[in-house]
Amino acid sequence: MTLHLVSCGQSKTEKGTESKKDSTDVGFGSIWKNMDEEKAEKDYKEFLEKRELKIKFDQKEWLKHNDDSNHKSPRWNMLTDLRENYLNKELNKTQIINLLGKPFELEKRYVESTNDTLNLMLYPVGAYSGFGMDFDFLVISLDENDKKIKVWVEQH
């Protein structure tokens, strides 16, 4: 199986890469028809290796990327340590903000199956799950007293 990584709005020509609208573009990016398969496989292997890298949570490094729209944010690699050693205890909203900074988004999400409304704090962590195209978020659910209930990662 060969996987071709594509970039939205880009197409590859024999002379190099140029930005142009492709007639096959359906809003998800255009396919590179002449892409070097070795390069595509090498890029994908590097993506997988970086995705699996685990590093210790570093608050200063985390906060540097608070307003970051970088698909390859180092936050992803800190998630395991963060969840196992920092978010595994009772915390309230203020303590979470002191640790992780201001969330990207505060969201109220209605869950029809349980007839509940969740109070969520979302922190972007890069785009590493799946094929690395959509952003992933650390999601922290709070109860009505702003105490942490649950932590998970979801893709948007």
Backbone bond lengths (Angstrom), bond angles and torsions (degrees), N, CA, C in turn:
res aa  C-N    CA-C-N  psi(-1)  N-CA   C-N-CA  omega(-1)  CA-C   N-CA-C  phi
1 M - - - 1.447 - - 1.523 109.11 -
2 T 1.286 116.87 133.57 1.454 122.16 177.51 1.508 108.68 -114.47
3 L 1.318 117.01 129.56 1.450 121.99 178.54 1.516 108.48 -107.65
4 H 1.311 116.94 128.01 1.458 121.27 176.99 1.519 108.21 -104.63
5 L 1.332 116.96 120.71 1.450 121.35 175.33 1.518 107.83 -83.29
6 V 1.320 116.71 134.03 1.452 120.06 -179.16 1.512 109.72 -124.92
7 S 1.282 115.73 157.37 1.452 122.42 178.51 1.514 108.00 -118.95
8 C 1.306 116.54 132.49 1.461 121.51 -177.28 1.522 111.60 -57.40
9 G 1.323 116.30 126.96 1.446 121.79 175.61 1.511 114.80 79.87
10 Q 1.306 119.70 10.55 1.461 122.89 -178.56 1.524 108.75 -117.04
11 S 1.297 115.99 146.78 1.457 119.85 170.55 1.514 107.99 -138.35
12 K 1.310 116.96 150.46 1.457 120.85 -176.21 1.526 109.18 -104.08
13 T 1.310 115.39 134.13 1.458 121.06 176.92 1.512 107.94 -118.75
14 E 1.321 116.69 172.43 1.463 119.85 179.34 1.519 111.63 -64.36
15 K 1.323 118.25 -27.82 1.464 121.85 -178.72 1.525 112.14 -84.37
16 G 1.302 118.40 -13.31 1.463 120.97 -178.74 1.514 109.96 144.79
17 T 1.307 115.52 -165.96 1.454 120.57 -178.10 1.519 108.96 -100.71
18 E 1.308 115.31 130.32 1.457 119.27 177.71 1.517 107.91 -134.54
19 S 1.315 115.53 152.33 1.454 120.79 179.00 1.515 109.09 -88.13
20 K 1.314 117.07 122.56 1.461 119.82 176.35 1.519 109.30 -157.54
21 K 1.278 116.35 155.60 1.461 122.56 178.97 1.516 108.66 -78.56
22 D 1.307 117.12 129.42 1.458 122.12 -178.80 1.524 108.31 -104.92
23 S 1.306 118.36 141.22 1.453 121.32 -178.75 1.523 111.38 -67.02
24 T 1.342 117.99 -18.41 1.460 120.33 177.76 1.513 111.94 -90.63
25 D 1.324 118.16 0.04 1.460 122.87 -178.97 1.527 108.97 -70.18
26 V 1.333 116.37 122.29 1.452 120.98 178.72 1.523 110.53 -117.27
27 G 1.312 117.73 29.06 1.445 121.56 178.69 1.520 113.73 94.76
28 F 1.300 119.10 -9.36 1.456 122.55 -179.20 1.521 112.18 -106.31
29 G 1.296 117.84 3.51 1.464 121.03 -177.15 1.513 109.90 106.46
30 S 1.284 116.11 163.01 1.461 119.97 179.44 1.517 110.09 -104.14
31 I 1.319 116.27 154.49 1.463 121.88 -176.70 1.514 109.89 -88.11
32 W 1.323 115.87 137.33 1.459 121.24 178.07 1.515 107.89 -85.11
33 K 1.306 116.31 102.97 1.465 120.45 -174.47 1.528 112.69 -72.54
34 N 1.334 117.59 -30.54 1.460 120.64 -176.28 1.527 112.60 -106.93
35 M 1.321 116.94 22.48 1.456 120.33 -175.82 1.529 111.36 -67.38
36 D 1.287 116.00 139.32 1.454 122.53 177.37 1.533 108.43 -67.91
37 E 1.337 116.70 117.15 1.458 121.02 -175.89 1.525 112.73 -62.44
38 E 1.325 117.56 -36.85 1.462 120.10 179.05 1.520 110.98 -62.57
39 K 1.321 116.34 -43.54 1.464 120.63 179.37 1.527 110.01 -63.70
40 A 1.324 117.74 -42.78 1.460 121.46 -179.92 1.525 110.60 -61.24
41 E 1.325 117.32 -44.45 1.457 120.34 179.88 1.524 111.58 -67.84
42 K 1.334 116.97 -38.47 1.467 121.29 177.08 1.531 110.21 -62.90
43 D 1.343 117.40 -45.35 1.463 121.89 178.82 1.526 110.73 -60.96
44 Y 1.321 116.58 -41.66 1.465 120.11 -179.20 1.528 111.21 -67.65
45 K 1.335 117.91 -39.88 1.470 120.89 177.76 1.528 110.74 -63.36
46 E 1.337 116.48 -41.27 1.469 120.31 177.44 1.523 110.78 -62.61
47 F 1.333 116.58 -40.91 1.459 121.71 177.33 1.530 110.68 -59.81
48 L 1.339 117.05 -46.20 1.456 120.69 -179.52 1.530 111.76 -64.13
49 E 1.342 116.84 -41.98 1.462 120.34 179.27 1.516 110.87 -62.96
50 K 1.315 117.84 -44.64 1.461 121.07 -179.66 1.518 110.46 -65.66
51 R 1.328 116.96 -37.02 1.457 121.60 -179.42 1.528 111.06 -63.21
52 E 1.330 116.89 -33.92 1.458 121.24 -176.33 1.528 113.73 -88.14
53 L 1.319 118.04 -8.81 1.456 122.35 -179.38 1.525 110.49 -65.41
54 K 1.320 117.34 129.95 1.459 122.13 179.16 1.521 108.73 -114.15
55 I 1.339 115.93 128.44 1.461 120.56 176.79 1.524 109.10 -130.03
56 K 1.317 116.06 161.17 1.459 121.22 178.71 1.520 110.14 -69.46
57 F 1.322 114.61 146.85 1.460 120.50 176.32 1.525 108.93 -62.81
58 D 1.324 116.02 129.42 1.457 123.35 178.58 1.529 106.30 -126.51
59 Q 1.331 115.93 106.96 1.453 120.37 -174.43 1.531 112.43 -58.89
60 K 1.329 117.62 -42.10 1.467 120.29 -179.93 1.532 110.81 -62.43
61 E 1.325 116.59 -43.28 1.469 120.84 179.08 1.529 109.95 -66.44
62 W 1.333 117.70 -41.99 1.453 122.32 178.66 1.530 110.33 -58.62
63 L 1.332 116.58 -48.21 1.459 121.23 -176.98 1.528 112.46 -67.05
64 K 1.341 117.21 -29.06 1.470 120.52 177.12 1.530 111.31 -60.88
65 H 1.311 116.66 -24.54 1.463 121.91 -175.23 1.524 112.16 -107.91
66 N 1.343 116.33 24.07 1.466 120.28 -176.72 1.520 112.97 -65.62
67 D 1.308 118.11 -38.76 1.463 121.31 179.47 1.522 110.21 -107.64
68 D 1.297 115.97 32.05 1.453 122.45 -172.37 1.521 111.19 -90.95
69 S 1.309 116.35 130.39 1.462 120.29 174.21 1.529 109.90 -105.72
70 N 1.336 115.50 21.31 1.463 121.93 -178.80 1.527 110.25 -72.89
71 H 1.325 116.49 123.67 1.460 120.99 177.89 1.533 111.75 -62.24
72 K 1.319 117.48 -25.89 1.461 121.02 -175.86 1.529 111.46 -109.39
73 S 1.308 116.62 41.07 1.458 122.67 179.31 1.528 110.35 -58.92
74 P 1.338 118.03 140.24 1.466 120.71 177.24 1.529 113.20 -70.28
75 R 1.311 117.20 -8.50 1.468 120.23 179.70 1.530 111.99 -58.34
76 W 1.343 116.40 -37.86 1.469 120.15 -178.63 1.523 111.14 -53.85
77 N 1.319 116.02 -43.88 1.458 120.68 -175.54 1.526 112.92 -72.25
78 M 1.331 117.80 -13.64 1.466 122.34 179.13 1.528 111.96 -92.11
79 L 1.321 117.89 -9.03 1.465 120.79 -171.53 1.522 114.49 -58.87
80 T 1.312 117.81 -44.38 1.467 119.85 -177.45 1.523 110.42 -60.09
81 D 1.329 117.18 -51.05 1.468 120.59 179.58 1.524 111.03 -63.15
82 L 1.320 117.20 -42.33 1.466 121.51 179.63 1.522 110.87 -59.59
83 R 1.309 116.96 -47.31 1.472 120.56 -177.95 1.525 111.90 -70.25
84 E 1.336 117.54 -39.47 1.466 120.35 -176.50 1.524 113.61 -78.20
85 N 1.330 118.07 -29.67 1.461 119.95 -171.69 1.526 115.94 -118.26
86 Y 1.319 118.23 -9.20 1.462 120.24 -178.25 1.526 112.60 -126.00
87 L 1.311 116.84 -41.73 1.464 120.58 -177.21 1.524 112.43 -96.36
88 N 1.310 117.13 11.98 1.467 121.58 -178.45 1.526 112.52 -91.60
89 K 1.324 118.19 3.84 1.463 122.12 -179.10 1.517 109.83 -121.01
90 E 1.327 115.26 172.16 1.463 119.62 178.13 1.516 110.14 -65.94
91 L 1.312 115.23 124.94 1.462 121.73 177.40 1.511 108.91 -137.99
92 N 1.332 116.21 150.97 1.457 119.27 172.28 1.521 109.01 -107.01
93 K 1.307 116.31 175.11 1.466 122.12 -175.86 1.528 111.64 -56.91
94 T 1.332 117.42 -44.21 1.467 121.06 -179.54 1.523 111.21 -62.39
95 Q 1.327 117.88 -42.46 1.467 121.38 178.49 1.528 111.51 -64.39
96 I 1.319 116.12 -38.32 1.468 120.08 178.47 1.524 110.17 -65.25
97 I 1.334 116.93 -44.37 1.469 120.42 178.70 1.528 110.58 -64.61
98 N 1.332 117.65 -38.00 1.470 119.97 176.63 1.524 111.40 -63.22
99 L 1.322 117.28 -33.06 1.458 122.13 -179.83 1.530 112.36 -80.64
100 L 1.341 117.34 -47.42 1.465 122.33 -169.90 1.522 114.78 -108.20
101 G 1.317 117.49 -6.73 1.453 120.17 -176.37 1.521 111.05 85.70
102 K 1.306 115.08 -179.27 1.456 121.34 -179.84 1.527 109.57 -65.71
103 P 1.333 117.41 132.99 1.465 119.04 179.71 1.524 112.00 -67.85
104 F 1.309 115.42 153.03 1.462 122.25 175.11 1.525 109.66 -59.83
105 E 1.332 115.04 -38.36 1.456 120.38 -177.95 1.514 110.41 -152.71
106 L 1.324 115.89 141.58 1.458 122.92 168.04 1.525 104.99 -105.92
107 E 1.317 116.38 124.05 1.468 119.65 -172.71 1.519 110.39 -128.89
108 K 1.314 115.64 139.16 1.460 121.54 169.07 1.521 106.00 -104.18
109 R 1.328 116.27 120.43 1.462 120.74 -175.91 1.527 109.25 -121.33
110 Y 1.311 115.50 122.54 1.459 121.05 178.23 1.528 109.85 -83.78
111 V 1.330 116.09 130.78 1.462 121.91 177.98 1.524 107.24 -111.30
112 E 1.310 115.22 105.48 1.460 121.50 -174.20 1.528 112.73 -61.69
113 S 1.328 117.56 -40.69 1.465 121.06 -175.48 1.536 112.83 -62.64
114 T 1.328 117.26 -29.13 1.470 120.33 -179.98 1.524 112.10 -111.77
115 N 1.334 116.20 -2.45 1.459 122.74 -178.12 1.536 111.26 56.16
116 D 1.326 115.99 39.30 1.464 122.36 -179.87 1.522 110.03 -116.09
117 T 1.315 114.61 155.80 1.453 121.08 170.17 1.518 107.06 -114.47
118 L 1.332 115.67 123.33 1.459 121.24 -179.47 1.526 109.82 -94.21
119 N 1.322 115.96 137.68 1.459 122.15 172.39 1.521 106.55 -98.34
120 L 1.336 116.72 114.90 1.460 121.20 -171.31 1.522 111.68 -119.80
121 M 1.331 114.27 144.82 1.462 122.80 170.58 1.520 105.82 -113.21
122 L 1.344 117.77 126.73 1.461 122.05 -177.91 1.527 110.56 -115.73
123 Y 1.347 115.06 131.82 1.462 123.00 177.91 1.527 108.67 -125.04
124 P 1.349 118.57 122.18 1.464 119.84 178.41 1.526 111.09 -68.17
125 V 1.337 116.00 139.35 1.471 120.49 -178.99 1.530 112.11 -128.19
126 G 1.325 117.43 16.16 1.462 120.66 -179.96 1.513 111.27 102.20
127 A 1.310 115.86 -168.04 1.472 121.92 -178.28 1.526 107.89 -129.09
128 Y 1.312 116.44 83.63 1.461 120.67 -174.61 1.513 114.12 -118.50
129 S 1.330 119.13 -25.56 1.460 118.38 -179.41 1.521 109.83 -76.06
130 G 1.303 116.61 164.44 1.462 120.10 -178.74 1.514 110.64 59.93
131 F 1.325 116.86 -130.52 1.460 122.40 179.68 1.521 112.17 -95.00
132 G 1.342 117.97 6.29 1.452 120.95 177.39 1.514 113.96 77.15
133 M 1.315 116.75 28.10 1.471 120.15 -178.71 1.520 112.27 -103.08
134 D 1.324 117.66 -33.14 1.459 121.84 -177.90 1.521 109.79 -104.67
135 F 1.332 116.20 147.71 1.460 120.27 -178.77 1.516 111.78 -70.60
136 D 1.329 114.55 144.68 1.453 122.93 174.62 1.525 108.09 -105.64
137 F 1.327 115.18 148.17 1.461 120.91 -179.54 1.514 110.26 -131.80
138 L 1.334 115.54 137.37 1.450 121.50 166.88 1.521 104.97 -77.52
139 V 1.321 116.41 125.39 1.465 121.22 -178.07 1.526 108.00 -116.39
140 I 1.324 115.38 129.75 1.455 121.73 178.11 1.524 107.37 -120.77
141 S 1.330 115.42 120.67 1.453 121.91 -179.65 1.527 109.11 -93.63
142 L 1.344 115.75 134.53 1.467 121.98 -179.04 1.521 109.87 -116.03
143 D 1.331 116.31 148.03 1.458 119.63 175.07 1.527 109.54 -83.23
144 E 1.332 116.02 -175.21 1.473 120.24 -177.13 1.527 112.84 -67.07
145 N 1.333 117.27 -15.04 1.474 122.01 177.26 1.529 111.95 -101.36
146 D 1.333 116.95 15.92 1.470 123.73 -179.65 1.528 113.83 62.14
147 K 1.331 116.62 31.06 1.466 121.99 173.88 1.523 108.61 -98.50
148 K 1.336 115.86 141.92 1.461 121.25 178.94 1.528 110.12 -64.16
149 I 1.333 115.04 131.55 1.465 120.80 176.63 1.521 110.36 -106.77
150 K 1.328 115.25 -50.81 1.460 120.40 -170.87 1.527 109.57 -149.13
151 V 1.352 115.64 153.12 1.466 122.32 179.33 1.524 108.02 -132.89
152 W 1.344 116.85 135.18 1.454 121.19 176.04 1.525 109.57 -154.14
153 V 1.325 116.02 172.38 1.458 122.05 176.17 1.520 106.68 -117.97
154 E 1.342 115.28 134.80 1.462 119.62 177.43 1.521 110.12 -135.62
155 Q 1.321 114.26 157.83 1.463 121.52 -177.93 1.519 109.31 -101.53
156 H 1.348 116.03 138.95 1.480 120.80 178.06 1.500 109.52 -118.66
